[in-house]
Every structure is written in structure tokens, then in C-alpha cells.
Amino acid sequence: MTSTDDGMKILVVDDEKSIRRLLQKEMASPRRNITTAGTAAEALATVAKDSFDIIILDINLPDANGIELMSRFQESILAVQIILITGYADVDDAVNAMKIGAYDYITKPFDLDRLELVVEKAYQKVRLKREQVLKRQGMEQKRKAPRLIVGHSAATDQIRYLIDKVAPTSVPVLITGESGTGKNVVARQLHSQSLRADQPLITKNCATLQEELIRSELFGYCKGAFTGAEKSRNGLLAMSDKGTLFLDEIGELSVGVQASLLRVMENQTFRPVGDKNEIKVDIRFMFATNRDLKEEVAQGRFNEALFHRLNVFTLKILPLRQRKEELPVLVDYFLSHLSPGDEPYKISPNAMACLMAYDWPGNVRELRNVMERGCILAENNTITERGLPMELVEQMTDFSATSPFISLKELEKQHILKVMHHVEDNRCKAAEILGIGRKTLYRKLQSFESR
């Protein structure tokens, strides 16, 4: 569906087995994939499972009229071109069919050389029409694509700007940043704004691939390729055809597999394990890593040629500690999505202060987990310090301790909250440790929430 010559898919629909066999044998090539059907019912079932560029269609089928069937194909397949097969007695019907959308017709017995010429011209028309449609869709998609990236820091605004620029292209993109910064969200945003948004986004974390199965996972394999390969299976590359393949933690791949992946990027072809034939694909690649790939290249752990190929366009996601001004917006976003009821949960000012004082080594992923925990422990739809993990409250205490002007009230509050965390919010035990009555403890805890 793009401007690259990535081969054509042809469906031949004819009730004569000899014709189906002839076209299957004579027209099939590395550039042409031929599928056949003997009846209208079989053809409709085939089209329901797969998409085709060209359909060579007999006018007279045992269970349907080919011209009527043509309109159904045109409705279900974008820009498909129909070439009709007809006898001399039906030429007038074929000419009339061209007036309502058929590309051309050939008469029996037909000249294979002429048919191949017609097929090639029809394919050029398919590509041109699809490119025009996709460009229009791309402009609409850019306006309508959901905004998945939350935050309004200068760094995040710059990421949005770069995504707007690179998304409509087919350039490979490398997304870098610490674990938990949201690299997968950036990848989804890129895909949703691309011209391939209506095609699959295939995502795989390379760290989860077992070394001995990596090639099979990526390239697929043929039946009998190895022990246990009882049937052929598509890999990630075949599943990503016409769409986008996002490989997370690309630095985890072995150097040998990296070299094979580079060849795929360069040629847009690959060979399944155990297969002798190359398969042509059209894939937009995206990668992510939390490693310094330049250093990995220097240490011999990453293929230098692949690094330069995928480093054409890099998006660097800053850690959350360097864009803490986004915390309030991110907190509101998570609470609106995690709140169990219709009314979003809130966070107390003191709890928010704890979040702001924390360095977030786990980045946005850690923040989401903290908010999810806070929703479970919230009281009256409000997350307080008692709903936060101990390390966040201790960080706030350490931060406050650097000030020479901390008040006795603040010191008392911090001590009580530490005790509450220690006893896992058991108020009876906390009152006993603090040496105060339970009513007094309840009153103090309520006063903390109102501050």
C-alpha cells in the first residue's frame, strides 16, 4: 500500500481448473503471489480472510454472475482492480462492466503475455490510488489521532513536535530513555499518527526472547525446519507487513541477530528459518532502549552498522525527576483512569508534597503503581500520606530535615505518620507506641488530612 514495489497479491476466480492451474504456474513469481478460487462462495470466503491487489474474475461462474460479484469485491477491498475473463459472446457485458469499474477484460483463449502486461498496468493503478487515499487518511489521522502523551514540560512539548514531524514518514525511529519513562506510549503515539495507523502495531520486548528461539520468533519457520516444527509459522516480521514493528530493548539482541535485522531493514526482505525463498515485506521499524548504544558499540556488544541505521531519528525521553513540573498533571491523569467509581479520587496537599520531593527511580511506571496503591488505601476518596509507600514519606522527612526551621507540629506529624506506616495503619498499635489515646490519635490524623 505504499510507493515501494513490494509485490502484488492476485486472486484468480475461475470455475475451470485448467485455467486456475495455468495462471498459478505461469504467472507466479517472487513479485506475484497467486491465490485461486473455483466458485464465488470460495472467492468471497478468501477475500474475507485476506486482501488482494488484483482479481482476475471469470464472468460466468456456476454460483454467481461475475459482474455482480465484482461490485462486492470493490466494496470490501480498497482500490482493488478487476480484470474480467470472458468468452467472445460476453464481450459486450465486459465492456459495460468497464464502465462501472472493471479495469480491463481478456477473452478466452487468452494471450499470457498480454495478460501479464494488463496485470502490471493494473497494479500501478492500485498503488497510485492507494497512495492517494492514504495521504488523505494520513492528514485526517494526524488531526484525529488520540493524544496519548500526558504532560506540558518543554521536553514533552518537544517530543510531541518531533512525533508530528516524523510520524507520517517511513523513517526508522529510536526511542531512548530510562525504564518506565513511557517509551512504549511514544511508540503508540507515533503509530497512531502514521499513514499505517489502520495497520497492525506489533510490539515485542527483546529481553523476553529466549536466545535459541529469537530467529524463529522474528523470521518464522517452515515445517520441518527443526525438531518440533510440525507446521510452518509466521514470525514477527511477516505479522508486521504493511504495519509497524516496535522492538523494545533492542540492545538485548545478540550481535548475530542484529546483523540479520539490519539486512531486513536495508532490503525489506527476509528468509524464514528453513526456507530457501526470500519474502518481501513493507515494515516501518521503531526501536527502544534504556542502554547507551554508542557505548554498546564501543564495547562490541552492538552492531555498528545497525546503530547508524536505526539512529537516523532519535527521541530521547527524559526521566521523571527532570520534569517534575508534570507530576500534578500525571497524577490527575492516573487518578481519573484508576478511580474505581464515577468520581475521580483526589490527593491531599501533603501527599502531593511527598510526590514532589521524591526522585522517582522507576519513573512514570512507578508513579502509576503508587497511584494505584493510593486509590486502594484512600479514605473518603482522598489519598493521604498514609496511602503512600514508606520510602516516599521518608524522602519527604529527609527533605524537611534539611530546613533549620521545621516546626514542632510538623515534627510530630512526621513521627506519627512513620509509626502508622510501621504498624501498617493499625491505629490501636500506633496509639500504644505513641503513648496517646486512640481518640487523640484519630483527631490528629484528621487534622493532618485537612492541612
ZAFI-678930 format. One record per residue (C-alpha): residue number from 1; residue in one letter; x negated, y, z negated. Coordinates in nm, 3 decimals. Last residue first. Layout:
<nodes>
{node NUM, 'a', {X, Y, Z}}
...
</nodes>
This chain:
<nodes>
{node 451, 'r', {0.389, 2.066, -5.608}}
{node 450, 's', {0.722, 1.886, -5.641}}
{node 449, 'e', {0.571, 1.540, -5.619}}
{node 448, 'f', {0.324, 1.611, -5.902}}
{node 447, 's', {0.608, 1.734, -6.126}}
{node 446, 'q', {0.791, 1.405, -6.073}}
{node 445, 'l', {0.480, 1.212, -6.182}}
{node 444, 'k', {0.450, 1.427, -6.494}}
{node 443, 'r', {0.812, 1.365, -6.592}}
{node 442, 'y', {0.783, 0.990, -6.536}}
{node 441, 'l', {0.465, 0.980, -6.751}}
{node 440, 't', {0.636, 1.168, -7.033}}
{node 439, 'k', {0.931, 0.931, -7.015}}
{node 438, 'r', {0.692, 0.635, -7.028}}
{node 437, 'g', {0.527, 0.762, -7.344}}
{node 436, 'i', {0.161, 0.856, -7.346}}
{node 435, 'g', {-0.161, 0.669, -7.431}}
{node 434, 'l', {-0.294, 0.679, -7.078}}
{node 433, 'i', {-0.353, 0.303, -7.069}}
{node 432, 'e', {-0.006, 0.232, -7.214}}
{node 431, 'a', {0.166, 0.479, -6.981}}
{node 430, 'a', {-0.009, 0.316, -6.682}}
{node 429, 'k', {0.096, -0.033, -6.791}}
{node 428, 'c', {0.459, 0.072, -6.817}}
{node 427, 'r', {0.439, 0.267, -6.489}}
{node 426, 'n', {0.317, -0.030, -6.281}}
{node 425, 'd', {0.214, 0.164, -5.968}}
{node 424, 'e', {-0.056, -0.086, -5.866}}
{node 423, 'v', {-0.224, -0.074, -6.210}}
{node 422, 'h', {-0.541, 0.086, -6.070}}
{node 421, 'h', {-0.345, 0.307, -5.832}}
{node 420, 'm', {-0.143, 0.447, -6.122}}
{node 419, 'v', {-0.464, 0.498, -6.323}}
{node 418, 'k', {-0.616, 0.697, -6.042}}
{node 417, 'l', {-0.297, 0.903, -6.012}}
{node 416, 'i', {-0.308, 0.985, -6.383}}
{node 415, 'h', {-0.672, 1.094, -6.364}}
{node 414, 'q', {-0.613, 1.313, -6.059}}
{node 413, 'k', {-0.317, 1.481, -6.225}}
{node 412, 'e', {-0.505, 1.547, -6.548}}
{node 411, 'l', {-0.794, 1.704, -6.353}}
{node 410, 'e', {-0.549, 1.917, -6.158}}
{node 409, 'k', {-0.382, 2.034, -6.480}}
{node 408, 'l', {-0.720, 2.101, -6.640}}
{node 407, 's', {-0.806, 2.327, -6.348}}
{node 406, 'i', {-1.089, 2.280, -6.097}}
{node 405, 'f', {-1.301, 2.598, -6.073}}
{node 404, 'p', {-1.651, 2.457, -6.020}}
{node 403, 's', {-1.537, 2.300, -5.683}}
{node 402, 't', {-1.735, 1.992, -5.583}}
{node 401, 'a', {-1.502, 1.781, -5.793}}
{node 400, 's', {-1.215, 1.860, -5.556}}
{node 399, 'f', {-1.386, 1.673, -5.272}}
{node 398, 'd', {-1.466, 1.379, -5.496}}
{node 397, 't', {-1.103, 1.367, -5.608}}
{node 396, 'm', {-0.982, 1.393, -5.248}}
{node 395, 'q', {-1.209, 1.107, -5.148}}
{node 394, 'e', {-1.077, 0.908, -5.444}}
{node 393, 'v', {-0.720, 0.964, -5.322}}
{node 392, 'l', {-0.811, 0.844, -4.972}}
{node 391, 'e', {-1.005, 0.543, -5.101}}
{node 390, 'm', {-0.712, 0.431, -5.315}}
{node 389, 'p', {-0.477, 0.384, -5.020}}
{node 388, 'l', {-0.184, 0.629, -5.001}}
{node 387, 'g', {0.170, 0.577, -5.130}}
{node 386, 'r', {0.080, 0.702, -5.476}}
{node 385, 'e', {-0.047, 1.023, -5.318}}
{node 384, 't', {0.308, 1.097, -5.203}}
{node 383, 'i', {0.511, 0.984, -4.902}}
{node 382, 't', {0.865, 1.122, -4.912}}
{node 381, 'n', {1.187, 0.946, -4.804}}
{node 380, 'n', {1.318, 0.949, -5.163}}
{node 379, 'e', {1.015, 0.747, -5.268}}
{node 378, 'a', {0.773, 0.619, -5.004}}
{node 377, 'l', {0.586, 0.292, -5.061}}
{node 376, 'i', {0.688, 0.124, -4.733}}
{node 375, 'c', {0.659, 0.450, -4.540}}
{node 374, 'g', {0.312, 0.507, -4.687}}
{node 373, 'r', {0.191, 0.169, -4.564}}
{node 372, 'e', {0.298, 0.256, -4.209}}
{node 371, 'm', {0.137, 0.599, -4.246}}
{node 370, 'v', {-0.191, 0.443, -4.359}}
{node 369, 'n', {-0.182, 0.199, -4.067}}
{node 368, 'r', {-0.123, 0.483, -3.823}}
{node 367, 'l', {-0.412, 0.680, -3.971}}
{node 366, 'e', {-0.641, 0.378, -3.938}}
{node 365, 'r', {-0.559, 0.346, -3.566}}
{node 364, 'v', {-0.618, 0.720, -3.524}}
{node 363, 'n', {-0.977, 0.698, -3.653}}
{node 362, 'g', {-1.105, 0.393, -3.842}}
{node 361, 'p', {-1.382, 0.599, -4.007}}
{node 360, 'w', {-1.115, 0.852, -4.106}}
{node 359, 'd', {-1.321, 1.124, -4.283}}
{node 358, 'y', {-1.070, 1.201, -4.563}}
{node 357, 'a', {-1.013, 1.553, -4.697}}
{node 356, 'm', {-0.728, 1.626, -4.454}}
{node 355, 'l', {-0.546, 1.305, -4.548}}
{node 354, 'c', {-0.574, 1.385, -4.918}}
{node 353, 'a', {-0.436, 1.734, -4.852}}
{node 352, 'm', {-0.141, 1.574, -4.677}}
{node 351, 'a', {-0.072, 1.369, -4.990}}
{node 350, 'n', {-0.081, 1.688, -5.193}}
{node 349, 'p', {0.157, 1.866, -4.954}}
{node 348, 's', {0.406, 1.576, -4.972}}
{node 347, 'i', {0.474, 1.368, -4.661}}
{node 346, 'k', {0.811, 1.335, -4.497}}
{node 345, 'y', {1.007, 1.039, -4.362}}
{node 344, 'p', {1.216, 1.075, -4.050}}
{node 343, 'e', {1.596, 1.045, -4.095}}
{node 342, 'd', {1.750, 0.776, -3.874}}
{node 341, 'g', {1.614, 0.495, -4.088}}
{node 340, 'p', {1.299, 0.278, -4.094}}
{node 339, 's', {1.059, 0.569, -4.033}}
{node 338, 'l', {0.775, 0.441, -3.816}}
{node 337, 'h', {0.832, 0.642, -3.500}}
{node 336, 's', {0.909, 0.982, -3.655}}
{node 335, 'l', {0.647, 0.917, -3.923}}
{node 334, 'f', {0.383, 0.840, -3.660}}
{node 333, 'y', {0.448, 1.161, -3.464}}
{node 332, 'd', {0.467, 1.379, -3.774}}
{node 331, 'v', {0.134, 1.238, -3.895}}
{node 330, 'l', {-0.024, 1.294, -3.552}}
{node 329, 'v', {0.091, 1.658, -3.550}}
{node 328, 'p', {-0.035, 1.719, -3.904}}
{node 327, 'l', {-0.369, 1.544, -3.828}}
{node 326, 'e', {-0.447, 1.736, -3.509}}
{node 325, 'e', {-0.655, 2.001, -3.687}}
{node 324, 'k', {-0.872, 1.711, -3.797}}
{node 323, 'r', {-1.043, 1.710, -3.459}}
{node 322, 'q', {-1.400, 1.604, -3.539}}
{node 321, 'r', {-1.293, 1.356, -3.810}}
{node 320, 'l', {-1.057, 1.200, -3.556}}
{node 319, 'p', {-1.341, 1.077, -3.339}}
{node 318, 'l', {-1.380, 1.249, -2.999}}
{node 317, 'i', {-1.261, 1.071, -2.685}}
{node 316, 'k', {-1.510, 1.094, -2.397}}
{node 315, 'l', {-1.355, 1.058, -2.051}}
{node 314, 't', {-1.610, 0.958, -1.789}}
{node 313, 'f', {-1.586, 0.979, -1.409}}
{node 312, 'v', {-1.853, 0.823, -1.187}}
{node 311, 'n', {-1.989, 0.618, -1.478}}
{node 310, 'l', {-1.837, 0.297, -1.341}}
{node 309, 'r', {-2.081, 0.269, -1.050}}
{node 308, 'h', {-2.385, 0.403, -1.241}}
{node 307, 'f', {-2.330, 0.151, -1.520}}
{node 306, 'l', {-2.273, -0.129, -1.269}}
{node 305, 'a', {-2.610, -0.057, -1.108}}
{node 304, 'e', {-2.781, -0.055, -1.449}}
{node 303, 'n', {-2.637, -0.390, -1.560}}
{node 302, 'f', {-2.605, -0.380, -1.938}}
{node 301, 'r', {-2.805, -0.558, -2.208}}
{node 300, 'g', {-3.150, -0.465, -2.078}}
{node 299, 'q', {-3.227, -0.240, -2.376}}
{node 298, 'a', {-3.238, 0.070, -2.156}}
{node 297, 'v', {-2.905, -0.031, -2.001}}
{node 296, 'e', {-2.750, -0.070, -2.349}}
{node 295, 'e', {-2.886, 0.275, -2.437}}
{node 294, 'k', {-2.707, 0.423, -2.136}}
{node 293, 'l', {-2.402, 0.217, -2.230}}
{node 292, 'd', {-2.373, 0.381, -2.573}}
{node 291, 'r', {-2.111, 0.145, -2.715}}
{node 290, 'n', {-1.747, 0.211, -2.804}}
{node 289, 't', {-1.639, 0.102, -2.459}}
{node 288, 'a', {-1.357, 0.147, -2.211}}
{node 287, 'f', {-1.310, 0.063, -1.845}}
{node 286, 'm', {-1.067, 0.152, -1.570}}
{node 285, 'f', {-1.056, -0.004, -1.225}}
{node 284, 'r', {-0.804, 0.064, -0.945}}
{node 283, 'i', {-0.755, -0.259, -0.754}}
{node 282, 'd', {-0.685, -0.345, -0.389}}
{node 281, 'v', {-0.766, -0.710, -0.331}}
{node 280, 'k', {-0.919, -0.930, -0.060}}
{node 279, 'i', {-0.981, -1.295, -0.145}}
{node 278, 'e', {-1.305, -1.462, -0.036}}
{node 277, 'n', {-1.294, -1.828, 0.062}}
{node 276, 'k', {-1.505, -2.118, -0.061}}
{node 275, 'd', {-1.310, -2.171, -0.384}}
{node 274, 'g', {-1.445, -2.349, -0.692}}
{node 273, 'v', {-1.415, -2.046, -0.918}}
{node 272, 'p', {-1.210, -1.783, -0.737}}
{node 271, 'r', {-1.401, -1.568, -0.485}}
{node 270, 'f', {-1.378, -1.192, -0.496}}
{node 269, 't', {-1.316, -0.895, -0.266}}
{node 268, 'q', {-1.277, -0.524, -0.329}}
{node 267, 'n', {-1.624, -0.482, -0.175}}
{node 266, 'e', {-1.804, -0.248, -0.417}}
{node 265, 'm', {-1.585, -0.304, -0.721}}
{node 264, 'v', {-1.584, -0.681, -0.669}}
{node 263, 'r', {-1.963, -0.682, -0.627}}
{node 262, 'l', {-1.998, -0.488, -0.953}}
{node 261, 'l', {-1.784, -0.747, -1.131}}
{node 260, 's', {-2.024, -1.022, -1.024}}
{node 259, 'a', {-2.318, -0.822, -1.163}}
{node 258, 'q', {-2.133, -0.766, -1.492}}
{node 257, 'v', {-2.064, -1.140, -1.512}}
{node 256, 'g', {-2.438, -1.204, -1.505}}
{node 255, 'v', {-2.511, -0.929, -1.760}}
{node 254, 's', {-2.269, -1.085, -2.008}}
{node 253, 'l', {-1.951, -0.893, -2.085}}
{node 252, 'e', {-1.922, -0.726, -2.428}}
{node 251, 'g', {-2.013, -0.382, -2.292}}
{node 250, 'i', {-1.678, -0.369, -2.113}}
{node 249, 'e', {-1.505, -0.318, -2.448}}
{node 248, 'd', {-1.168, -0.270, -2.277}}
{node 247, 'l', {-1.120, -0.377, -1.915}}
{node 246, 'f', {-0.826, -0.194, -1.757}}
{node 245, 'l', {-0.719, -0.335, -1.421}}
{node 244, 't', {-0.481, -0.116, -1.222}}
{node 243, 'g', {-0.230, -0.210, -0.952}}
{node 242, 'k', {-0.222, -0.317, -0.586}}
{node 241, 'd', {-0.384, -0.649, -0.691}}
{node 240, 's', {-0.413, -0.668, -1.071}}
{node 239, 'm', {-0.288, -1.027, -1.101}}
{node 238, 'a', {-0.551, -1.140, -0.850}}
{node 237, 'l', {-0.828, -0.973, -1.050}}
{node 236, 'l', {-0.704, -1.103, -1.386}}
{node 235, 'g', {-0.725, -1.464, -1.271}}
{node 234, 'n', {-0.484, -1.674, -1.068}}
{node 233, 'r', {-0.462, -2.046, -1.141}}
{node 232, 's', {-0.504, -2.356, -0.928}}
{node 231, 'k', {-0.390, -2.686, -1.075}}
{node 230, 'e', {-0.537, -2.969, -1.282}}
{node 229, 'a', {-0.844, -2.770, -1.380}}
{node 228, 'g', {-0.927, -2.991, -1.682}}
{node 227, 't', {-1.278, -3.077, -1.569}}
{node 226, 'f', {-1.394, -2.816, -1.323}}
{node 225, 'a', {-1.298, -2.666, -0.987}}
{node 224, 'g', {-1.044, -2.947, -0.939}}
{node 223, 'k', {-0.757, -2.710, -0.861}}
{node 222, 'c', {-0.895, -2.370, -0.778}}
{node 221, 'y', {-0.998, -2.102, -1.024}}
{node 220, 'g', {-0.920, -1.750, -1.142}}
{node 219, 'f', {-1.164, -1.463, -1.098}}
{node 218, 'l', {-1.145, -1.283, -1.433}}
{node 217, 'e', {-1.024, -1.555, -1.669}}
{node 216, 's', {-1.220, -1.830, -1.489}}
{node 215, 'r', {-1.535, -1.619, -1.496}}
{node 214, 'i', {-1.497, -1.545, -1.868}}
{node 213, 'l', {-1.421, -1.903, -1.974}}
{node 212, 'e', {-1.765, -2.016, -2.096}}
{node 211, 'e', {-1.828, -1.686, -2.277}}
{node 210, 'q', {-1.491, -1.678, -2.450}}
{node 209, 'l', {-1.306, -1.356, -2.372}}
{node 208, 't', {-1.177, -1.165, -2.676}}
{node 207, 'a', {-1.454, -0.903, -2.664}}
{node 206, 'c', {-1.357, -0.831, -2.303}}
{node 205, 'n', {-1.029, -0.677, -2.418}}
{node 204, 'k', {-0.794, -0.719, -2.123}}
{node 203, 't', {-0.530, -0.489, -1.979}}
{node 202, 'i', {-0.339, -0.536, -1.652}}
{node 201, 'l', {-0.143, -0.226, -1.551}}
{node 200, 'p', {0.112, -0.351, -1.299}}
{node 199, 'q', {0.248, -0.146, -1.007}}
{node 198, 'd', {0.506, 0.135, -1.027}}
{node 197, 'a', {0.243, 0.371, -1.170}}
{node 196, 'r', {0.010, 0.299, -0.878}}
{node 195, 'l', {0.001, 0.657, -0.750}}
{node 194, 's', {-0.139, 0.749, -1.090}}
{node 193, 'q', {0.026, 0.943, -1.372}}
{node 192, 's', {0.142, 0.634, -1.566}}
{node 191, 'h', {-0.196, 0.468, -1.507}}
{node 190, 'l', {-0.392, 0.756, -1.659}}
{node 189, 'q', {-0.158, 0.776, -1.956}}
{node 188, 'r', {-0.193, 0.402, -2.016}}
{node 187, 'a', {-0.573, 0.434, -2.009}}
{node 186, 'v', {-0.564, 0.729, -2.249}}
{node 185, 'v', {-0.350, 0.523, -2.488}}
{node 184, 'n', {-0.601, 0.235, -2.465}}
{node 183, 'k', {-0.884, 0.473, -2.558}}
{node 182, 'g', {-0.693, 0.580, -2.869}}
{node 181, 't', {-0.968, 0.671, -3.117}}
{node 180, 'g', {-0.947, 0.336, -3.296}}
{node 179, 's', {-1.296, 0.215, -3.217}}
{node 178, 'e', {-1.531, 0.500, -3.136}}
{node 177, 'g', {-1.524, 0.668, -2.799}}
{node 176, 't', {-1.575, 0.617, -2.428}}
{node 175, 'i', {-1.332, 0.591, -2.137}}
{node 174, 'l', {-1.491, 0.504, -1.800}}
{node 173, 'v', {-1.280, 0.575, -1.493}}
{node 172, 'p', {-1.301, 0.416, -1.148}}
{node 171, 'v', {-1.195, 0.657, -0.868}}
{node 170, 's', {-0.868, 0.564, -0.697}}
{node 169, 't', {-0.730, 0.918, -0.717}}
{node 168, 'p', {-0.395, 1.043, -0.853}}
{node 167, 'a', {-0.515, 1.004, -1.217}}
{node 166, 'v', {-0.841, 1.202, -1.179}}
{node 165, 'k', {-0.720, 1.561, -1.201}}
{node 164, 'd', {-0.429, 1.526, -1.443}}
{node 163, 'i', {-0.646, 1.300, -1.660}}
{node 162, 'l', {-0.918, 1.566, -1.674}}
{node 161, 'y', {-0.671, 1.831, -1.792}}
{node 160, 'r', {-0.523, 1.596, -2.054}}
{node 159, 'i', {-0.872, 1.518, -2.186}}
{node 158, 'q', {-0.948, 1.892, -2.205}}
{node 157, 'd', {-0.631, 1.952, -2.406}}
{node 156, 't', {-0.745, 1.676, -2.643}}
{node 155, 'a', {-1.083, 1.843, -2.699}}
{node 154, 'a', {-0.931, 2.190, -2.745}}
{node 153, 's', {-0.701, 2.047, -3.011}}
{node 152, 'h', {-0.334, 2.001, -2.932}}
{node 151, 'g', {-0.246, 1.647, -3.032}}
{node 150, 'v', {-0.048, 1.348, -2.904}}
{node 149, 'i', {-0.133, 1.160, -2.583}}
{node 148, 'l', {0.155, 0.954, -2.445}}
{node 147, 'r', {0.311, 1.223, -2.229}}
{node 146, 'p', {0.563, 1.039, -2.017}}
{node 145, 'a', {0.516, 1.064, -1.640}}
{node 144, 'k', {0.787, 1.282, -1.482}}
{node 143, 'r', {0.585, 1.562, -1.318}}
{node 142, 'k', {0.294, 1.339, -1.219}}
{node 141, 'q', {0.538, 1.073, -1.106}}
{node 140, 'e', {0.715, 1.318, -0.878}}
{node 139, 'm', {0.388, 1.414, -0.710}}
{node 138, 'g', {0.290, 1.048, -0.690}}
{node 137, 'q', {0.626, 0.948, -0.550}}
{node 136, 'r', {0.576, 1.188, -0.261}}
{node 135, 'k', {0.226, 1.054, -0.205}}
{node 134, 'l', {0.355, 0.700, -0.239}}
{node 133, 'v', {0.621, 0.755, 0.025}}
{node 132, 'q', {0.372, 0.900, 0.274}}
{node 131, 'e', {0.122, 0.623, 0.207}}
{node 130, 'r', {0.396, 0.365, 0.251}}
{node 129, 'k', {0.497, 0.506, 0.587}}
{node 128, 'l', {0.139, 0.510, 0.716}}
{node 127, 'r', {0.063, 0.159, 0.591}}
{node 126, 'v', {0.373, 0.007, 0.746}}
{node 125, 'k', {0.313, 0.192, 1.075}}
{node 124, 'q', {-0.039, 0.052, 1.095}}
{node 123, 'y', {0.105, -0.292, 1.028}}
{node 122, 'a', {0.348, -0.258, 1.319}}
{node 121, 'k', {0.062, -0.176, 1.553}}
{node 120, 'e', {-0.129, -0.486, 1.439}}
{node 119, 'v', {0.181, -0.707, 1.471}}
{node 118, 'v', {0.257, -0.579, 1.821}}
{node 117, 'l', {-0.101, -0.657, 1.932}}
{node 116, 'e', {-0.084, -1.003, 1.774}}
{node 115, 'l', {0.246, -1.070, 1.952}}
{node 114, 'r', {0.099, -0.961, 2.285}}
{node 113, 'd', {-0.191, -1.202, 2.243}}
{node 112, 'l', {0.045, -1.479, 2.134}}
{node 111, 'd', {0.254, -1.450, 2.451}}
{node 110, 'f', {0.610, -1.558, 2.383}}
{node 109, 'p', {0.835, -1.835, 2.511}}
{node 108, 'k', {1.064, -1.692, 2.394}}
{node 107, 't', {1.105, -1.316, 2.389}}
{node 106, 'i', {0.939, -1.060, 2.165}}
{node 105, 'y', {1.103, -0.772, 1.982}}
{node 104, 'd', {0.995, -0.439, 1.834}}
{node 103, 'y', {1.002, -0.229, 1.515}}
{node 102, 'a', {1.362, -0.304, 1.415}}
{node 101, 'g', {1.531, 0.000, 1.261}}
{node 100, 'i', {1.883, 0.060, 1.385}}
{node 99, 'k', {1.795, 0.148, 1.746}}
{node 98, 'm', {1.555, -0.145, 1.755}}
{node 97, 'a', {1.850, -0.373, 1.680}}
{node 96, 'n', {2.025, -0.246, 1.994}}
{node 95, 'v', {1.725, -0.356, 2.197}}
{node 94, 'a', {1.730, -0.697, 2.024}}
{node 93, 'd', {2.100, -0.744, 2.098}}
{node 92, 'd', {2.040, -0.659, 2.463}}
{node 91, 'v', {1.757, -0.913, 2.472}}
{node 90, 'd', {1.985, -1.191, 2.347}}
{node 89, 'a', {2.015, -1.395, 2.668}}
{node 88, 'y', {1.640, -1.370, 2.724}}
{node 87, 'g', {1.575, -1.557, 2.399}}
{node 86, 't', {1.483, -1.367, 2.086}}
{node 85, 'i', {1.219, -1.324, 1.818}}
{node 84, 'l', {1.254, -0.993, 1.631}}
{node 83, 'i', {0.969, -0.795, 1.477}}
{node 82, 'i', {1.074, -0.628, 1.150}}
{node 81, 'q', {0.855, -0.368, 0.976}}
{node 80, 'v', {0.870, -0.333, 0.597}}
{node 79, 'a', {0.862, 0.030, 0.476}}
{node 78, 'l', {0.950, -0.061, 0.115}}
{node 77, 'i', {1.106, -0.406, 0.083}}
{node 76, 's', {1.460, -0.466, -0.053}}
{node 75, 'e', {1.677, -0.251, 0.175}}
{node 74, 'q', {1.478, -0.333, 0.487}}
{node 73, 'f', {1.507, -0.705, 0.417}}
{node 72, 'r', {1.883, -0.679, 0.379}}
{node 71, 's', {1.908, -0.481, 0.704}}
{node 70, 'm', {1.718, -0.753, 0.892}}
{node 69, 'l', {1.956, -1.026, 0.775}}
{node 68, 'e', {2.234, -0.867, 0.980}}
{node 67, 'i', {2.006, -0.870, 1.283}}
{node 66, 'g', {1.901, -1.229, 1.216}}
{node 65, 'n', {2.258, -1.361, 1.206}}
{node 64, 'a', {2.287, -1.622, 0.933}}
{node 63, 'd', {2.292, -1.993, 0.843}}
{node 62, 'p', {2.153, -2.170, 1.151}}
{node 61, 'l', {1.934, -1.874, 1.253}}
{node 60, 'n', {1.961, -1.686, 1.582}}
{node 59, 'i', {1.781, -1.350, 1.583}}
{node 58, 'd', {1.449, -1.508, 1.483}}
{node 57, 'l', {1.250, -1.285, 1.247}}
{node 56, 'i', {0.882, -1.193, 1.231}}
{node 55, 'i', {0.868, -1.005, 0.901}}
{node 54, 'i', {0.585, -0.758, 0.841}}
{node 53, 'd', {0.442, -0.601, 0.525}}
{node 52, 'f', {0.574, -0.854, 0.276}}
{node 51, 's', {0.673, -0.858, -0.091}}
{node 50, 'd', {0.709, -1.167, -0.306}}
{node 49, 'k', {0.959, -1.356, -0.522}}
{node 48, 'a', {1.289, -1.216, -0.390}}
{node 47, 'v', {1.141, -1.220, -0.039}}
{node 46, 't', {1.094, -1.596, -0.062}}
{node 45, 'a', {1.452, -1.655, -0.181}}
{node 44, 'l', {1.583, -1.440, 0.103}}
{node 43, 'a', {1.374, -1.634, 0.355}}
{node 42, 'e', {1.492, -1.972, 0.225}}
{node 41, 'a', {1.854, -1.862, 0.249}}
{node 40, 'a', {1.798, -1.723, 0.600}}
{node 39, 't', {1.655, -2.054, 0.713}}
{node 38, 'g', {1.324, -2.207, 0.823}}
{node 37, 'a', {1.082, -1.994, 0.617}}
{node 36, 't', {0.712, -1.927, 0.673}}
{node 35, 't', {0.431, -1.744, 0.494}}
{node 34, 'i', {0.125, -1.609, 0.680}}
{node 33, 'n', {-0.156, -1.415, 0.511}}
{node 32, 'r', {-0.343, -1.210, 0.766}}
{node 31, 'r', {-0.680, -1.042, 0.711}}
{node 30, 'p', {-0.876, -1.360, 0.636}}
{node 29, 's', {-0.690, -1.516, 0.931}}
{node 28, 'a', {-0.355, -1.680, 1.006}}
{node 27, 'm', {-0.216, -1.603, 1.351}}
{node 26, 'e', {-0.280, -1.926, 1.538}}
{node 25, 'k', {-0.202, -2.189, 1.275}}
{node 24, 'q', {0.092, -2.031, 1.092}}
{node 23, 'l', {0.228, -1.894, 1.420}}
{node 22, 'l', {0.222, -2.236, 1.583}}
{node 21, 'r', {0.357, -2.417, 1.275}}
{node 20, 'r', {0.653, -2.180, 1.247}}
{node 19, 'i', {0.719, -2.212, 1.618}}
{node 18, 's', {0.710, -2.592, 1.604}}
{node 17, 'k', {0.942, -2.594, 1.300}}
{node 16, 'e', {1.216, -2.416, 1.491}}
{node 15, 'd', {1.451, -2.249, 1.240}}
{node 14, 'd', {1.250, -1.925, 1.245}}
{node 13, 'v', {1.154, -1.677, 0.973}}
{node 12, 'v', {0.784, -1.583, 0.977}}
{node 11, 'l', {0.675, -1.373, 0.678}}
{node 10, 'i', {0.356, -1.171, 0.714}}
{node 9, 'k', {0.131, -1.028, 0.442}}
{node 8, 'm', {-0.136, -0.791, 0.568}}
{node 7, 'g', {-0.496, -0.725, 0.480}}
{node 6, 'd', {-0.664, -0.467, 0.252}}
{node 5, 'd', {-0.735, -0.203, 0.515}}
{node 4, 't', {-0.767, 0.084, 0.269}}
{node 3, 's', {-0.510, 0.366, 0.304}}
{node 2, 't', {-0.299, 0.228, 0.025}}
{node 1, 'm', {0.000, 0.000, 0.000}}
</nodes>
